[in-house]
Amino acid sequence: MRGMTHARWAAGALALMLAATGCGGGGVGASSGRAVLSSSWGDPQNPLEPANTNEVQGGKVLDMIFRGLKQYDPRTGKAKNMLAQSIVTTDSQNYTVRLKSGWTFSDGQRVTARSFVDAWNYGASLRNNQKNAYFFGYIDGYDKVHPSHGTQSADTLSGLRVLDDQTFTVRLNQKFSGFPDTLGYAAFAPLPHLFFTDHAAWLKKPVGNGPYTIESYMKGSQMSLKKWDGYPGPDKAQNGGVELRVYTDSNTAYTDLMAGNLDLVDDVPAAQLKNVRSDLGDRYLNTPAGILQTLAFPYYDKAWNKPGSQKVRTGLSMAINRKQITDTIFKRTRTPATDWTSPVLGAAGGYKAGLCGRACEYHPDEARKLIQEGGGIPGGQVKITYNADTGSHREWVDAVCNSINNALGNDKACVGNPVGTFADFRGKIGQHRLPGPFRAGWQMDYPLIQNFLQPLYYTNASSNDGKWSDRDFDRLVDQANRETDTAKSVATFQKAEEVVRDNMAAIPLWYQNGSAGYSQRLSHVFLNPFSVPVYSQIKVS
């Protein structure tokens, strides 16, 4: 997943807000856990429907206002039961889900088996055009409610059946032993009646069942979330709420943090990394996360998808001096990537250090040779598209282009192609309007090797933005999902990853740590393995 349209704060508006709430967006009642913290943020690409949000900024909010069958441990990432009392199977294809009692939505409505089944049917339906519909693809009947061609012939998934208020069954169209561990992903969240009976009203003010409720949202400005006192879960909010403030420039957010006008920055800009230790001391966090930065390609463009083009892509990869860029720009808060997953998974989980081999090392002579053998760079120039509003992307894209230009001996071989906001950037990706490679950072949805491969490279998968397709890869992924032995499943996924490698379907750049800085008002601040602050556990003084 990974979202933003930011806006600078006007000085006058900021002063009024701070006067009303206290420094940093907090305020009264700290001793009783009622104080509010403020954090940098970016506008989501789309309204916050769980099945239609597949980027970071919207995902942060969904994680605050929803709880699903599973929840990923904020320290280890391990999937643990949340609303699920049990998820039982004897064959890895037919599952019985039993819910815990006592759960409600913030409007008082009970969370029942129907809350999940209706939500999943909505998310899967072709008519509703949800970006995460693909995640329901393993449930029986998906081909009828979301056909790859033509119109849907069913309104509901035949593989879902409600037995009673606390129980429902799931029948998959093939064995998928990892299925239960995917159910902490926001796409599988339950939805209340209001979502279906007054959809427009729900979109204006989403109602969930998590530790927080949304009080207000002004696009381009901020979202205010309030602690829900009636939340029945074990991870109750330790603060009174969170103000998510929209920024167009992460450097501006950092400046506000240092000035005492902001409590939390969850993405320390590259320009500040040389100062952050002295600025913040132990209030600076730099922790491993399941994040991989890549360059993706527009395979819908014949110029980038012709015979031999894998040599061009491999040559470009070998023209990038990853170590120099991560050392110089990112001050070793990034690590040169050697595969298409993340070290966070560990060897048992599928991470295979060095899988990419020489293709992910800096070899300029080989780079020039391969690009020439592959027919040269389409159009004579690489244009790397990225969003310029967050994430220090301008700095690293410029550095990547400088590296490519130096390796190829041509100072115009590569240029950056900035797009103003993340929302516009994602829009162009969705419309297939990119002239060449584009940045494609991936933050894991759940800690499985499957999540680093299938959503990104499987034919017509939800986040396969470049539309790459390979029959061998698809076959191996299907085989891996059918394996009931975890070790065999992981080994088969690694074979599928080798197909990605052999075709250089995307260029892996570096593994990214999660970074954050926070004010003296806060304590108990940490990042989960997805690099997102665990807002509910932050205390405000």
C-alpha positions in Angstrom: 0.0 0.0 0.0 1.1 3.4 0.0 -1.0 8.8 -0.2 -1.1 12.5 -0.4 -2.1 16.0 -1.4 -0.6 18.3 1.1 -1.1 22.0 2.0 1.2 24.4 3.8 -0.3 25.9 7.0 -1.1 29.5 6.8 0.5 31.3 9.7 -2.6 33.0 10.9 -4.7 29.8 10.8 -2.0 27.9 12.6 -1.7 30.5 15.4 -5.5 30.4 15.9 -5.5 26.7 16.1 -2.6 26.5 18.5 -4.2 29.1 20.8 -7.3 27.0 20.9 -5.6 23.6 21.5 -2.3 24.2 23.1 1.2 23.7 21.7 1.5 21.0 19.1 -2.2 20.4 18.8 -2.7 18.9 22.2 -4.4 20.5 25.1 -6.2 19.8 28.3 -6.8 16.7 30.2 -3.4 15.1 29.7 -3.5 13.3 33.1 -6.7 11.5 32.1 -5.5 10.6 28.6 -7.7 13.2 26.9 -4.9 15.3 25.3 -4.8 15.3 21.5 -1.6 14.9 19.5 -0.8 16.3 16.0 0.9 14.4 13.3 2.0 15.1 9.7 -0.1 13.4 7.0 -1.3 13.5 3.4 -4.7 13.4 1.8 -5.8 9.9 0.8 -6.2 9.2 -2.9 -9.8 8.1 -2.5 -12.6 8.2 0.0 -11.9 5.8 2.9 -13.7 2.7 1.8 -11.7 -0.2 3.1 -11.8 -2.1 -0.1 -10.9 1.0 -2.1 -7.8 2.1 -0.2 -4.5 0.7 -1.3 -2.1 3.5 -0.3 -0.4 4.5 2.9 -2.1 7.7 4.0 -5.6 6.3 3.7 -4.4 3.1 5.2 -3.2 5.0 8.4 -6.7 6.2 9.0 -8.4 2.8 8.3 -6.0 1.2 10.9 -7.2 3.8 13.4 -11.0 3.4 12.8 -11.3 -0.3 12.0 -10.5 -3.6 13.5 -10.9 -6.9 11.5 -10.8 -10.6 12.2 -7.0 -10.4 12.6 -4.7 -7.7 13.9 -1.0 -7.5 13.1 1.1 -7.3 16.3 2.5 -3.7 16.4 5.9 -5.1 17.5 6.4 -8.3 15.5 3.9 -8.0 12.7 2.5 -11.5 13.5 -1.2 -12.0 12.7 -3.3 -12.5 15.8 -7.0 -12.9 16.3 -8.9 -9.7 17.0 -12.6 -10.1 16.3 -12.1 -13.7 15.3 -12.7 -16.2 18.1 -11.4 -18.8 15.8 -10.7 -19.5 12.1 -10.8 -23.2 11.5 -10.1 -25.4 8.4 -9.3 -29.0 7.7 -8.3 -28.6 4.1 -7.0 -25.0 3.6 -9.9 -24.4 1.3 -13.0 -24.3 3.5 -12.9 -22.1 6.6 -15.3 -21.5 9.5 -15.0 -18.2 11.1 -16.4 -17.6 14.6 -16.6 -14.1 16.0 -16.0 -12.9 19.5 -19.1 -11.3 21.2 -19.4 -7.8 22.5 -18.1 -5.9 19.4 -20.0 -2.9 18.1 -19.4 -0.1 15.6 -19.0 3.4 17.0 -22.7 4.1 16.2 -23.8 1.3 18.5 -24.6 -1.3 15.9 -23.4 -4.8 16.6 -20.7 -6.3 14.5 -22.0 -9.6 13.2 -21.1 -12.2 10.6 -23.3 -10.3 8.2 -21.1 -7.2 8.8 -18.1 -9.1 7.2 -20.0 -11.0 4.5 -21.8 -7.9 3.2 -18.5 -5.9 3.2 -16.7 -8.6 1.3 -19.4 -8.9 -1.2 -19.4 -5.1 -1.7 -15.6 -5.1 -2.1 -15.6 -7.9 -4.6 -18.3 -6.6 -6.9 -17.3 -5.3 -10.3 -20.0 -2.6 -10.1 -18.4 -1.0 -7.1 -15.0 -0.7 -8.8 -13.0 -1.2 -5.6 -9.2 -1.1 -6.0 -8.8 -4.0 -3.5 -11.4 -6.2 -5.1 -8.6 -8.5 -6.1 -8.0 -9.5 -2.5 -11.3 -11.4 -2.6 -10.3 -13.3 -5.7 -9.7 -16.5 -3.9 -13.2 -16.8 -2.6 -15.5 -19.0 -4.6 -17.7 -17.1 -7.0 -15.4 -14.2 -7.6 -15.4 -14.9 -11.3 -19.1 -14.3 -11.3 -19.2 -11.1 -9.3 -16.0 -9.7 -10.8 -15.4 -11.3 -14.2 -12.3 -10.3 -16.2 -14.5 -9.6 -19.2 -18.1 -8.7 -19.6 -20.7 -7.9 -16.9 -21.1 -9.6 -13.6 -23.6 -12.4 -13.4 -24.0 -12.6 -9.6 -24.3 -10.1 -6.8 -22.7 -12.1 -4.0 -19.8 -14.5 -3.6 -21.0 -18.1 -3.6 -18.2 -19.0 -1.2 -19.6 -16.9 1.6 -22.4 -18.1 3.9 -23.7 -16.7 7.1 -24.6 -19.5 9.6 -25.6 -17.2 12.5 -24.8 -13.8 14.0 -21.4 -15.0 15.2 -20.5 -17.5 12.5 -19.8 -17.5 8.7 -18.0 -19.9 6.4 -15.6 -19.1 3.5 -15.1 -21.5 0.6 -12.1 -20.7 -1.6 -11.7 -21.7 -5.2 -8.4 -23.3 -4.4 -6.3 -24.2 -1.4 -4.7 -21.1 0.2 -3.0 -22.0 3.5 -2.0 -18.4 4.2 -5.5 -17.0 3.8 -6.2 -16.5 7.6 -3.1 -14.3 7.9 -4.3 -12.0 5.2 -7.5 -11.1 7.2 -5.9 -8.3 9.2 -5.6 -6.2 6.0 -8.1 -3.3 5.9 -9.9 -4.6 2.8 -11.4 -7.3 4.9 -12.8 -4.9 7.6 -16.5 -5.2 8.6 -18.9 -2.5 7.6 -22.1 -1.2 9.3 -25.6 -0.9 7.8 -25.1 2.9 7.2 -22.4 2.1 4.6 -25.0 0.4 2.5 -28.2 2.4 3.4 -26.7 5.9 3.1 -23.4 5.5 1.4 -23.0 9.2 0.8 -23.4 10.0 4.4 -20.9 7.3 5.4 -18.3 8.6 3.0 -18.6 12.1 4.5 -18.0 10.7 8.0 -16.9 7.1 8.0 -18.1 4.9 10.9 -15.9 2.0 12.0 -15.2 -0.2 15.0 -11.7 0.8 15.9 -10.2 2.9 18.8 -10.9 6.2 17.1 -13.8 8.0 15.4 -13.5 10.6 12.7 -14.8 14.0 13.9 -14.0 16.1 10.8 -12.1 16.2 7.6 -11.1 19.2 5.4 -9.3 18.0 2.3 -6.0 19.7 2.0 -6.0 20.8 5.6 -6.5 18.2 8.3 -8.5 15.2 9.7 -9.5 15.2 13.3 -9.9 11.8 15.1 -11.3 11.4 18.6 -10.8 8.5 21.0 -13.8 6.3 21.1 -14.6 5.6 24.8 -16.8 2.7 23.9 -14.2 0.8 22.0 -14.3 -2.9 23.2 -10.9 -4.0 22.0 -7.8 -4.6 24.1 -5.7 -1.8 22.4 -7.7 1.2 23.6 -6.4 4.7 22.7 -4.0 6.1 25.3 -4.7 9.7 24.2 -7.7 11.8 23.5 -7.3 11.9 19.7 -5.1 12.6 16.8 -5.0 15.6 14.4 -3.6 14.5 11.1 -2.3 17.7 9.4 -1.8 17.8 5.6 1.6 19.0 4.4 2.9 19.5 0.8 6.5 19.4 2.0 8.0 17.1 4.6 10.6 19.7 5.3 7.9 22.1 6.4 6.5 19.5 8.7 9.9 18.9 10.2 10.3 22.7 10.7 7.0 22.8 12.5 8.0 19.9 14.7 11.2 21.7 15.7 9.2 25.0 16.3 6.8 23.2 18.7 3.9 23.5 16.3 3.6 19.7 15.5 4.0 16.7 17.7 4.9 13.9 15.3 6.5 13.6 11.8 6.4 10.1 10.5 8.7 10.6 7.6 11.9 12.5 8.4 13.0 14.2 5.1 16.3 13.3 3.6 17.6 16.8 3.9 17.2 16.7 7.7 18.9 13.3 8.3 22.3 14.9 8.9 20.8 16.9 11.7 18.0 14.7 13.2 20.1 13.0 15.8 21.4 16.3 17.3 17.9 17.9 16.9 15.9 15.1 18.5 18.2 12.7 20.3 16.2 9.6 21.4 13.0 11.2 20.0 14.2 10.2 16.5 13.1 6.7 15.4 14.8 4.7 12.7 13.5 1.1 12.6 13.4 -1.7 10.0 10.1 -1.9 8.1 8.5 -4.0 5.4 9.1 -1.4 2.7 10.8 -1.8 -0.7 11.4 1.0 -3.1 11.4 0.0 -6.8 11.2 1.4 -10.3 8.2 0.0 -12.1 7.7 0.1 -15.9 4.7 0.8 -18.1 4.3 -2.6 -19.9 1.2 -1.2 -21.6 3.6 0.9 -23.6 5.0 -1.3 -26.4 8.2 0.6 -26.4 9.0 -0.7 -22.9 7.6 -4.2 -23.6 9.3 -5.3 -26.8 11.6 -8.4 -27.3 14.9 -7.8 -25.5 13.6 -5.0 -23.3 14.5 -7.0 -20.2 18.1 -6.3 -21.1 17.4 -2.6 -21.1 15.8 -2.8 -17.7 18.6 -4.9 -16.3 21.2 -2.5 -17.8 19.4 0.4 -16.1 19.5 -1.5 -12.8 23.3 -2.0 -13.2 23.7 1.7 -13.9 22.3 2.7 -10.4 24.9 3.0 -7.6 22.6 2.0 -4.8 25.2 2.1 -2.0 26.4 5.6 -2.9 22.8 6.9 -2.9 21.7 5.2 0.3 24.9 6.4 2.1 24.9 9.9 0.8 21.3 10.9 0.6 19.6 8.7 3.1 22.5 8.4 5.6 22.1 4.6 5.7 18.4 4.8 6.7 18.0 2.7 3.5 19.8 -0.5 2.5 20.5 -1.5 -1.1 18.0 -4.1 -2.2 19.1 -7.5 -3.3 15.7 -9.0 -3.9 12.0 -8.1 -4.3 10.8 -8.7 -0.8 12.1 -7.4 2.6 14.6 -8.5 5.3 11.7 -8.0 7.8 10.3 -11.3 6.6 13.4 -13.2 7.6 14.8 -16.3 5.8 12.0 -18.5 7.0 9.4 -16.0 5.7 10.9 -15.9 2.2 13.6 -13.2 2.2 16.5 -14.4 0.1 19.5 -12.0 0.3 21.4 -11.7 -2.9 18.7 -13.2 -5.2 19.1 -10.3 -7.7 22.9 -10.9 -8.0 25.0 -8.7 -10.2 21.9 -7.2 -11.8 21.4 -5.1 -8.6 25.1 -4.1 -8.3 26.7 -1.1 -9.9 28.5 -2.2 -13.1 28.5 0.7 -15.6 30.3 -1.1 -18.4 27.9 -4.0 -18.4 25.0 -1.6 -18.1 26.0 0.2 -21.3 26.4 -3.1 -23.1 23.1 -4.6 -22.0 21.1 -1.4 -22.9 22.7 -1.4 -26.4 22.0 -5.1 -26.9 18.3 -4.5 -25.8 17.8 -1.9 -28.5 18.6 1.2 -26.5 16.4 3.3 -24.2 13.0 3.9 -25.7 12.8 7.4 -27.1 16.5 7.9 -26.1 15.7 9.1 -22.6 14.4 7.6 -19.3 11.8 9.8 -17.6 11.3 8.7 -14.0 7.9 9.9 -12.8 7.4 10.5 -9.1 5.3 12.6 -6.7 7.1 15.7 -5.5 5.2 16.4 -2.4 6.5 13.9 0.1 9.1 11.3 0.8 12.2 13.1 -0.5 11.6 11.6 -3.9 13.1 14.4 -5.8 16.5 14.0 -4.2 16.8 10.3 -4.8 15.3 10.4 -8.3 17.8 13.1 -9.3 20.6 10.9 -7.7 19.4 7.8 -9.6 19.4 9.8 -12.9 22.8 11.2 -12.2 24.1 7.7 -11.6 22.5 6.4 -14.9 23.8 9.4 -16.8 27.3 8.9 -15.5 27.3 5.2 -16.2 26.0 5.8 -19.8 28.2 8.8 -20.4 25.2 10.9 -21.4 24.0 13.7 -19.2 20.5 13.6 -20.8 19.9 9.8 -20.7 17.7 10.1 -17.6 15.6 12.9 -16.1 13.1 13.2 -13.3 9.4 13.8 -14.2 7.8 15.2 -11.1 4.1 15.3 -10.4 2.9 17.8 -7.8 0.9 15.6 -5.5 0.6 12.0 -4.6 -3.1 11.9 -5.6 -2.3 13.3 -9.1 0.6 10.8 -9.4 -1.7 7.9 -8.5 -4.3 9.2 -10.9 -1.8 9.2 -13.8 -0.7 5.7 -12.9 -4.3 4.5 -13.0 -4.9 6.2 -16.3 -1.8 4.6 -17.9 -0.4 8.0 -18.8 3.2 7.6 -17.8 6.1 8.0 -20.3 8.5 5.6 -18.7 9.6 4.1 -15.4 7.9 5.4 -12.2 8.6 5.1 -8.5 6.7 2.2 -6.9 7.4 2.0 -3.2 5.7 -1.0 -1.6 4.7 -1.2 2.1 3.6 -4.6 3.0 -0.1 -5.2 3.8 0.7 -8.3 5.8 4.0 -10.0 6.5 3.9 -12.8 3.9 6.2 -13.2 0.9 3.0 -13.6 -1.1 2.2 -9.9 -0.4 5.4 -8.7 -1.9 4.9 -10.7 -5.1 1.3 -11.4 -6.0 -0.4 -8.0 -5.7 2.5 -6.4 -7.7 3.3 -8.9 -10.5 0.4 -11.4 -10.9 -1.6 -10.7 -14.1 -4.2 -8.0 -13.5 -3.4 -7.9 -9.7 -4.6 -5.0 -7.6 -1.3 -3.1 -7.5 0.2 -4.4 -10.8 0.2 -0.8 -12.0 2.6 -1.4 -14.9 0.5 -4.4 -16.2 3.3 -6.9 -16.3 2.2 -10.4 -17.0 4.0 -13.8 -17.1 2.4 -17.2 -17.2 5.2 -19.0 -15.4 5.0 -16.5 -12.5 1.2 -16.8 -12.3 1.5 -20.6 -12.3 4.1 -20.7 -9.5 2.1 -18.2 -7.4 -1.0 -20.4 -7.7 1.1 -23.5 -6.8 2.6 -21.7 -3.8 -0.8 -20.7 -2.5 -2.0 -24.3 -2.7 0.8 -25.6 -0.6 -0.4 -26.5 2.9 3.2 -26.9 4.1 4.6 -23.4 4.9 8.2 -24.1 4.0 7.1 -25.6 0.6 4.9 -22.6 0.0 7.7 -20.2 0.7 10.1 -22.1 -1.5 7.7 -22.0 -4.4 7.1 -18.3 -4.0 10.9 -17.8 -4.2 10.8 -19.7 -7.5 8.2 -17.2 -8.7 10.5 -14.4 -7.5 13.2 -15.8 -9.7 10.9 -15.2 -12.7 10.6 -11.6 -11.6 14.4 -11.4 -11.4 15.0 -13.1 -14.8 12.7 -10.6 -16.5 13.7 -7.6 -14.3 9.9 -6.9 -14.0 10.8 -4.0 -11.7 14.1 -2.6 -10.5 14.6 -3.1 -6.8 16.3 0.0 -5.3 16.5 -0.2 -1.5 14.8 -1.5 1.6 13.5 1.4 3.7 13.5 1.9 7.4 10.6 3.6 9.1 11.6 7.0 10.4 9.8 9.4 12.7 10.5 12.3 15.0 8.4 13.5 17.9 8.0 16.3 20.4 8.7 16.3 24.1 5.0 16.1 24.8 4.8 12.5 23.6 5.9 9.2 25.0 5.5 5.6 24.1 6.0 6.4 20.4 7.1 3.5 18.2 6.6 2.4 14.6 5.0 -0.9 13.6 6.7 -3.2 11.0 4.7 -1.4 8.4 6.5 1.9 9.4 3.3 3.5 10.7 3.1 5.1 14.1 1.1 3.1 16.6 -1.1 6.1 17.3 -3.3 4.4 19.9 -0.4 3.7 22.2 1.1 7.2 22.2 0.7 9.2 25.5 0.5 13.0 25.6 1.7 15.0 28.5 
